[in-house]
């Protein structure tokens, strides 16, 4: 984005829910589904300070699925898959 002279402004919305949890396994794991909301995000051209439109095929709200593992220092996301075909 620096090379394109753009920045993101606004708020990225999330509504995450744990959909499965195995807390007693040797390596505890969790699956999280998140509703990602880009409706308050704006890409801004830093030269003109004008808002650039998002691509027309970019959904404003979509589901993303994450897998996390509990490591000694806390939970770590090990996989993250956005699914633009699933709106929320």
C-alpha positions as CSV (number, residue, x, y, z in Angstrom):
1,X,0.0,0.0,0.0
2,X,2.9,2.3,0.7
3,X,4.1,1.9,-3.0
4,X,0.5,2.6,-4.2
5,X,0.4,5.6,-1.8
6,X,-2.8,4.5,-0.1
7,X,-3.9,4.0,3.5
8,X,-6.8,2.4,5.2
9,X,-9.0,4.5,7.5
10,X,-12.0,3.5,9.5
11,X,-13.0,0.6,11.6
12,X,-12.8,-3.1,10.7
13,X,-15.8,-4.9,12.3
14,X,-15.6,-8.4,13.8
15,X,-18.2,-10.7,15.3
16,X,-16.3,-13.9,16.2
17,X,-17.7,-17.0,17.7
18,X,-16.0,-20.2,18.8
19,X,-17.6,-23.0,16.9
20,X,-15.6,-25.9,18.4
21,X,-13.2,-26.3,21.2
22,X,-11.0,-29.2,22.3
23,X,-9.6,-28.0,25.6
24,X,-8.5,-31.4,27.0
25,X,-6.3,-32.5,24.0
26,X,-2.5,-32.6,24.4
27,X,-2.5,-29.5,22.1
28,X,-5.8,-27.7,22.7
29,X,-7.5,-26.4,19.6
30,X,-10.4,-24.1,18.7
31,X,-12.2,-23.2,15.5
32,X,-13.6,-19.7,15.3
33,X,-16.0,-18.3,12.7
34,X,-15.8,-14.5,12.3
35,X,-18.1,-12.1,10.5
36,X,-15.7,-9.6,8.9
37,X,-17.3,-6.2,8.3
38,X,-15.5,-3.9,5.9
39,X,-18.4,-1.4,5.5
40,X,-16.7,1.3,7.6
41,X,-13.3,0.8,6.0
42,X,-12.0,3.2,3.4
43,X,-9.0,3.1,1.2
44,X,-7.6,6.7,0.8
45,X,-5.2,8.0,-1.8
46,X,-2.5,9.8,0.3
47,X,-1.7,12.3,-2.5
48,X,-5.2,13.5,-3.0
49,X,-6.9,12.4,0.2
50,X,-9.7,11.0,-1.9
51,X,-11.5,7.8,-1.0
52,X,-11.0,5.0,-3.5
53,X,-13.8,2.6,-4.1
54,X,-13.3,-1.1,-3.1
55,X,-13.4,-3.6,-6.0
56,X,-16.9,-4.3,-7.0
57,X,-16.4,-8.0,-6.4
58,X,-15.2,-7.4,-2.8
59,X,-18.0,-8.3,-0.3
60,X,-18.5,-5.8,2.5
61,X,-19.4,-8.5,5.0
62,X,-18.1,-12.1,4.8
63,X,-17.3,-15.1,6.9
64,X,-13.8,-16.1,7.8
65,X,-12.8,-19.3,9.6
66,X,-9.8,-19.5,11.9
67,X,-8.1,-22.4,13.7
68,X,-6.2,-21.7,16.9
69,X,-3.9,-23.8,19.1
70,X,-3.1,-23.1,22.7
71,X,0.7,-22.8,23.0
72,X,2.7,-22.1,26.2
73,X,2.4,-18.3,25.7
74,X,-1.2,-18.3,24.7
75,X,-3.5,-19.0,21.8
76,X,-2.0,-18.8,18.3
77,X,-4.0,-18.7,15.1
78,X,-2.5,-21.3,12.8
79,X,-4.9,-21.1,9.9
80,X,-7.2,-18.3,8.6
81,X,-9.5,-18.8,5.6
82,X,-11.7,-16.0,4.3
83,X,-14.8,-17.1,2.5
84,X,-16.1,-14.2,0.4
85,X,-19.0,-16.4,-1.0
86,X,-20.5,-16.6,2.5
87,X,-22.0,-13.3,3.7
88,X,-23.0,-12.5,7.2
